[in-house]
Amino acid sequence: MSVLLQSPTKPRALRTVALHEIARHHSGNGKLIKGKLHSEPVDGLYPAFSASGQDVWHTEYGYEGDAIIVSAVGARCGKCFIAQGRWSAIANTHVVWPDPEKIELKYLWYLLNDEQFWIRSGSAQPFVSTKKTFEKEIPLPSLDEQREIVAEIEKQFTRLEAGVVALKRVQGNLKRYRAAVLKAACEGKLVPTEASLAKAEGHSYETGEKLLQRILTERRKNWTGRCKYKEPATPDATNLPELPEGWAWATPDQLSDFDEGAICAGPFGTIFKARDFRPSGVPIIFLRHVAPGRYLTHKPGFMDERKWEELFRPYSVFGGELLITKLGEPPGVCAIYPEGIGPAMVTPDVMKMTPNPRAALPKFLMHYFNSQTARDFATGVAFGTTRLRLTLPIFREMPVPLPPLAEQERIVEEVERRLSVMEEMEATVSTNLQRTTRLRQSILQKAFN
């Protein structure tokens, strides 16, 4: 029976020693700076370890042999890496040399590669206190037992890693399934079309084209804006794919509400200042708050209510309106701002759209904008080198497929039914992935207890 799986009624006493009795330590070479070393391996270069691990290379090597490199500074200080052969340890690292006659390299690495093991100092920029940590007692079985423990740890970790790979494969399949559902929804392949139902049941229906014309007529007739009525942008029909019978191509400009500010982005220029942010007030919506189909509330920001009332009310978003990202890979990610939480305001990198619900259901538009079809359009027309940007004029003219309203309702219902099942599965997978971290810690705890 393996040493990790034994369950004696009384754990046998294990000899412990201070860490400094079985290993020596010193700081890495503070003269070697990560930014001045090679970021890619080339013949003739030697691996070098930074606080992030072995991620740079150097023309010379500073050390030779087997050692453990400790990330000495930063939020992840205490993370450890194994160094073998010829290598260097640069600034913000610490080097631990185990005594091979007393302790196995991997046994010590598994023991030390626990950020909670290391005693830390500092708050804003924490760092490991090696002197204090090396006074700590560690369990020290015989070398043969150490090797047996390492072998059992690695056997258990291999099994665990196979489970992680399988779970991540499920995550990838669920992601592809989501994309397939949205693609089918936007191509009229998810539910029976209104045209096919009308033929089967012998009744008439309002096509997407007739719906669009009726809405545009109402919009023109009921216009009360300050300026002369301007016809909304129409889609460029060049190279657009064929739609199902009864559908029509439209644009966000045509499907938005009658209000002049129905599609807008946040304020540019000097009026939008960080000093106006407050711990509470009107929520500020940044890029980080817009995920596909979800409005996120982590890392919130707030605008002074008086300032919002004076300057930023035109950039407000209310419950049920769409949020669309202008930047990103890809741009055009869409979520619905929730009902019942009061107004918010968008930043310059986020657009808001007030849909006309008599023309297009907000949830239908959201699912379309998050589909691969819409992302391909957005990516194709966005500009930028380091980061793609979707401008307001481009977004206003993006082609949007418009089914009859009754069909939109069926599409939304079916999409949400399927996605809700998928989200339950995603939550289960995520929970199990989190469990693997706890299992890994449990294996190590049993090994060293």
TORZAKOL-268623 format. One record per residue (C-alpha): residue in three letters; z, x, y. Coordinates in steps of 0.05 Angstrom, whole numbers, padded with zeros to 5 digits, always signed. Each point is the difference from the previous one (the first is absolute). Layout:
% residues N
ALAZXY ...
% end
This chain:
% residues 449
MET+00000+00000+00000 SER-00018+00027+00069 VAL+00054+00024+00046 LEU-00017-00053+00052 LEU+00005-00057-00049 GLN+00067+00019-00030 SER+00056-00049+00017 PRO+00066+00032-00021 THR+00063-00040+00011 LYS+00028+00059+00038 PRO-00048+00045+00039 ARG+00014+00071-00019 ALA+00025+00047+00054 LEU-00057+00039+00031 ARG+00011+00069+00031 THR-00013+00000+00075 VAL-00012+00058+00046 ALA-00011+00007+00075 LEU-00073+00002+00017 HIS+00006+00069+00031 GLU+00023+00028-00067 ILE-00067-00013-00034 ALA-00050+00006+00058 ARG-00010+00038+00065 HIS-00034-00026+00062 HIS-00031+00019+00066 SER-00042-00031+00055 GLY-00076-00001-00002 ASN-00041+00045+00046 GLY+00010-00031+00069 LYS-00057+00042+00028 LEU-00051-00037-00041 ILE-00020-00064+00035 LYS-00036-00056-00038 GLY-00051-00012+00055 LYS-00023+00073-00001 LEU-00012+00004-00075 HIS-00060-00023-00041 SER-00002-00074-00018 GLU-00050+00010-00057 PRO+00003+00047-00060 VAL-00050+00058+00001 ASP-00008+00059-00047 GLY+00049+00055+00019 LEU+00051-00047+00031 TYR+00070-00013-00028 PRO+00037-00068+00000 ALA+00052-00010+00054 PHE+00055-00053+00001 SER+00018-00039+00062 ALA+00053-00055+00007 SER-00053-00047-00027 GLY-00013+00040-00063 GLN-00057+00047-00019 ASP-00051-00022+00051 VAL-00023+00065+00034 TRP-00026+00069-00021 HIS+00012+00070+00026 THR-00038+00066-00004 GLU+00062+00034-00028 TYR+00056-00019-00046 GLY+00073+00007+00018 TYR+00033-00009-00067 GLU-00015+00006-00074 GLY+00034-00037-00057 ASP+00030-00068-00015 ALA+00040-00034+00054 ILE+00015-00068+00032 ILE-00022-00015+00070 VAL+00044-00049+00039 SER-00024-00040+00060 ALA+00053+00023+00049 VAL-00013-00044+00062 GLY-00022-00071+00014 ALA+00009-00071-00027 ARG-00018+00023-00071 CYS+00042+00064+00000 GLY+00026+00015-00069 LYS-00066-00014-00034 CYS-00015+00058-00048 PHE-00062+00033-00028 ILE-00011+00051-00055 ALA-00033+00067+00019 GLN-00028+00046-00053 GLY-00042+00063+00002 ARG-00015+00029+00069 TRP+00014-00044+00060 SER+00032-00006+00069 ALA+00053-00046+00029 ILE-00010-00013+00074 ALA+00041-00028+00057 ASN+00047-00059-00013 THR+00009+00017-00074 HIS+00054+00030-00042 VAL-00010+00040-00064 VAL+00045-00006-00061 TRP-00004+00054-00055 PRO+00032-00022-00065 ASP+00032+00052-00046 PRO-00045-00006-00062 GLU+00057+00024-00045 LYS+00043-00058+00021 ILE-00044-00058+00018 GLU-00070-00026-00015 LEU-00047-00007+00060 LYS-00020-00072-00015 TYR+00071-00021-00017 LEU+00023+00024+00069 TRP-00061-00031+00034 TYR+00014-00069-00031 LEU+00071+00007+00023 LEU-00015+00023+00071 ASN-00061-00045+00013 ASP+00045-00056+00024 GLU+00005-00007+00075 GLN+00070-00030-00008 PHE+00024+00063-00035 TRP-00008+00042+00062 ILE+00053+00000+00055 ARG-00033-00014+00066 SER+00016+00013+00072 GLY-00032-00025+00064 SER-00021-00071+00018 ALA-00065-00002+00041 GLN-00029+00058-00042 PRO+00042+00006-00064 PHE+00001+00066-00038 VAL+00031+00023-00066 SER+00065+00039+00003 THR-00014+00050-00055 LYS+00066+00037+00007 LYS+00040-00064-00013 THR-00047-00025-00053 PHE+00005+00065-00039 GLU+00075-00011-00006 LYS-00012-00064-00040 GLU+00014-00001-00074 ILE-00057-00015-00048 PRO+00001-00013-00076 LEU-00021+00061-00040 PRO-00013-00011-00075 SER-00027+00057-00043 LEU-00071+00023+00011 ASP-00022-00033-00064 GLU+00030-00067+00023 GLN-00032+00009+00068 ARG-00068+00007-00033 GLU+00013-00061-00044 ILE+00021-00041+00061 VAL-00062+00022+00039 ALA-00045-00019-00059 GLU+00033-00069-00006 ILE-00005-00012+00075 GLU-00074+00016-00001 LYS-00012-00044-00061 GLN+00035-00058+00035 PHE-00037+00014+00066 THR-00067+00001-00037 ARG+00014-00069-00028 LEU+00022-00024+00068 GLU-00061+00029+00034 ALA-00045-00036-00050 GLY+00034-00065+00021 VAL-00010+00016+00074 VAL-00074+00014-00012 ALA-00007-00067-00036 LEU+00036-00037+00057 LYS-00044+00034+00053 ARG-00061-00020-00041 VAL+00023-00072+00003 GLN+00010+00007+00076 GLY-00072+00025+00006 ASN-00026-00058-00042 LEU+00039-00050+00043 LYS-00029+00030+00063 ARG-00071-00006-00029 TYR+00015-00071-00021 ARG+00023-00018+00070 ALA-00065+00028+00028 ALA-00041-00038-00052 VAL+00035-00066+00017 LEU-00013+00007+00075 LYS-00072+00021-00013 ALA-00013-00060-00044 ALA+00033-00045+00051 CYS-00046+00025+00056 GLU-00062-00008-00043 GLY+00013-00071-00022 LYS+00014+00020-00072 LEU+00074-00016-00005 VAL+00000-00077+00002 PRO-00055-00052-00007 THR-00040-00004+00065 GLU-00002-00063+00040 ALA-00075-00003-00011 SER+00007+00000-00076 LEU+00055-00053+00002 ALA-00042-00044+00046 LYS-00059+00004-00047 ALA+00043-00015-00061 GLU+00036-00059+00033 GLY-00058-00026+00041 HIS+00031+00004+00069 SER-00017+00034+00066 TYR+00041+00053+00035 GLU+00002+00039+00065 THR-00032+00068-00011 GLY+00027+00063+00033 GLU-00060+00001+00047 LYS+00013-00073+00022 LEU+00074+00016+00007 LEU-00015+00060+00044 GLN-00048-00039+00045 ARG+00050-00057+00008 ILE+00055+00048+00019 LEU-00044+00037+00050 THR-00021-00066+00031 GLU+00073-00021+00008 ARG+00017+00068+00028 ARG-00055-00004+00053 LYS+00018-00072+00018 ASN+00075+00013+00006 TRP-00003+00066+00036 THR+00052+00004+00056 GLY+00000+00074+00013 ARG+00000+00031+00069 CYS-00070+00030-00009 LYS-00066-00030-00018 TYR-00005-00015-00074 LYS-00029+00058-00039 GLU-00031-00011-00069 PRO+00039+00038-00054 ALA-00032+00059-00035 THR-00044-00018-00059 PRO-00006+00042-00064 ASP-00057+00049-00009 ALA-00036-00029-00061 THR-00036+00065-00015 ASN+00017+00025-00070 LEU+00054-00052-00012 PRO+00007-00021-00073 GLU-00019-00070-00022 LEU+00056-00050+00002 PRO+00015-00057-00049 GLU-00032-00068+00015 GLY+00037-00035+00056 TRP+00028+00063+00031 ALA-00019+00031+00067 TRP+00010+00066+00037 ALA+00044-00002+00061 THR+00040+00049+00043 PRO+00074+00005+00020 ASP-00024-00017+00071 GLN-00028-00066-00025 LEU+00060-00016-00044 SER+00054+00015+00050 ASP+00035-00052+00043 PHE-00028-00023+00067 ASP+00049+00042+00041 GLU-00028+00060+00037 GLY+00053+00045-00030 ALA-00010-00024-00072 ILE-00022+00070-00020 CYS+00032+00058+00035 ALA+00035+00067-00011 GLY+00063+00028+00031 PRO+00004+00030+00070 PHE-00028+00068+00019 GLY+00019+00044+00057 THR+00065+00014+00036 ILE+00032-00069-00005 PHE+00018+00010-00073 LYS+00058+00050+00001 ALA+00050+00022-00052 ARG+00056-00007+00052 ASP-00010-00075-00002 PHE+00019-00004-00074 ARG+00067-00033-00016 PRO+00045-00008-00061 SER-00017-00074+00002 GLY-00047-00047+00036 VAL-00074-00016-00013 PRO-00024+00036-00063 ILE-00054+00052+00009 ILE-00053+00003-00055 PHE-00024+00070-00018 LEU-00050+00021-00053 ARG+00058+00012-00049 HIS+00017-00074+00002 VAL-00067-00025-00025 ALA-00014+00007-00075 PRO-00052-00038-00041 GLY+00025-00072+00000 ARG+00070+00019+00023 TYR+00035+00007+00067 LEU+00053+00055-00007 THR+00063+00005+00041 HIS+00024+00071-00016 LYS+00011+00047+00058 PRO-00002-00056+00051 GLY-00012+00009+00074 PHE+00016-00049+00056 MET-00023-00012+00071 ASP+00045-00020+00057 GLU-00008-00076+00006 ARG-00006+00001+00075 LYS-00052+00054-00002 TRP-00038-00038-00054 GLU+00001-00063+00042 GLU-00025+00038+00061 LEU-00054+00044-00030 PHE-00012-00011-00074 ARG-00004-00074-00013 PRO-00077+00004-00005 TYR+00009+00046-00061 SER+00046-00047-00036 VAL-00008-00023-00071 PHE+00031-00063-00029 GLY+00014-00027-00069 GLY-00063-00012-00042 GLU-00044+00047+00040 LEU-00036+00059-00032 LEU+00018+00074+00010 ILE-00057+00049-00012 THR+00006+00076+00003 LYS-00050+00039+00043 LEU+00015+00067-00032 GLY+00008+00025-00070 GLU-00034+00015-00066 PRO-00027-00052+00000 PRO+00008-00037+00067 GLY+00001-00075+00000 VAL+00062-00011-00043 CYS+00025-00071+00012 ALA+00066-00039-00004 ILE+00025-00065+00027 TYR+00057+00001+00050 PRO+00055-00045-00030 GLU+00019-00067+00027 GLY+00069-00013+00029 ILE+00020+00070+00025 GLY-00022-00006+00073 PRO-00056+00035+00037 ALA-00016+00074-00007 MET-00049+00046+00035 VAL-00054+00045-00028 THR-00010+00074+00017 PRO-00067+00030+00018 ASP-00014+00018-00073 VAL+00008-00072-00025 MET-00043-00061+00015 LYS+00021-00072-00003 MET-00044-00059-00016 THR+00016-00073+00010 PRO-00043-00036-00051 ASN-00027-00070+00011 PRO+00030-00034-00062 ARG-00052-00055+00004 ALA-00053+00053-00014 ALA+00034+00052-00044 LEU+00068+00001-00033 PRO+00042+00060+00023 LYS+00016+00019-00072 PHE-00073-00002-00020 LEU-00017+00047+00058 MET+00058+00045-00018 HIS-00023+00006-00073 TYR-00071+00013+00022 PHE+00019+00055+00050 ASN+00040+00033-00056 SER-00057-00003-00049 GLN-00044+00059-00017 THR-00060-00038+00029 ALA+00032-00002+00069 ARG+00026+00071-00006 ASP-00069+00025-00015 PHE-00026-00035+00063 ALA+00058+00027+00042 THR-00007+00071-00025 GLY-00075-00001+00010 VAL+00004-00020+00073 ALA+00065+00035+00020 PHE-00004+00067+00035 GLY+00042+00063+00003 THR+00006+00066-00036 THR+00073+00012-00017 ARG+00017-00074-00001 LEU-00047-00061-00002 ARG+00008-00049+00057 LEU-00022-00073+00002 THR-00011-00024+00071 LEU+00009-00070+00027 PRO-00075-00011+00013 ILE-00017+00023-00071 PHE+00053-00044-00031 ARG-00023-00061+00039 GLU-00070+00008-00031 MET+00020+00015-00071 PRO-00034-00046-00051 VAL+00047-00049-00033 PRO-00021-00047-00056 LEU+00017-00072+00015 PRO+00007-00050-00057 PRO+00014-00074+00011 LEU+00072-00014+00018 ALA+00017-00034-00066 GLU-00027+00060-00037 GLN+00041+00047+00044 GLU+00062-00038-00020 ARG-00016+00008-00074 ILE-00016+00073+00008 VAL+00066+00014+00036 GLU+00040-00038-00052 GLU-00033+00038-00058 VAL+00006+00068+00034 GLU+00073-00011+00014 ARG+00014-00025-00070 ARG-00031+00062-00031 LEU+00031+00048+00051 SER+00069-00029-00010 VAL-00005+00014-00075 MET-00025+00069+00015 GLU+00056+00014+00050 GLU+00052-00019-00052 MET-00032+00051-00047 GLU-00001+00052+00055 ALA+00073-00012+00014 THR+00016+00009-00074 VAL-00040+00065-00003 SER+00033+00026+00063 THR+00069-00016-00028 ASN-00016+00037-00064 LEU-00026+00060+00039 GLN+00066+00002+00038 ARG+00036-00003-00066 THR-00036+00062-00023 THR+00033+00039+00056 ARG+00068-00024-00022 LEU-00016+00016-00072 ARG-00020+00070+00019 GLN+00067+00010+00035 SER+00035-00031-00060 ILE-00034+00050-00047 LEU+00022+00058+00043 GLN+00070-00027+00007 LYS+00007-00004-00076 ALA-00029+00069-00007 PHE+00051+00033+00045 ASN+00060-00042-00020 
% end
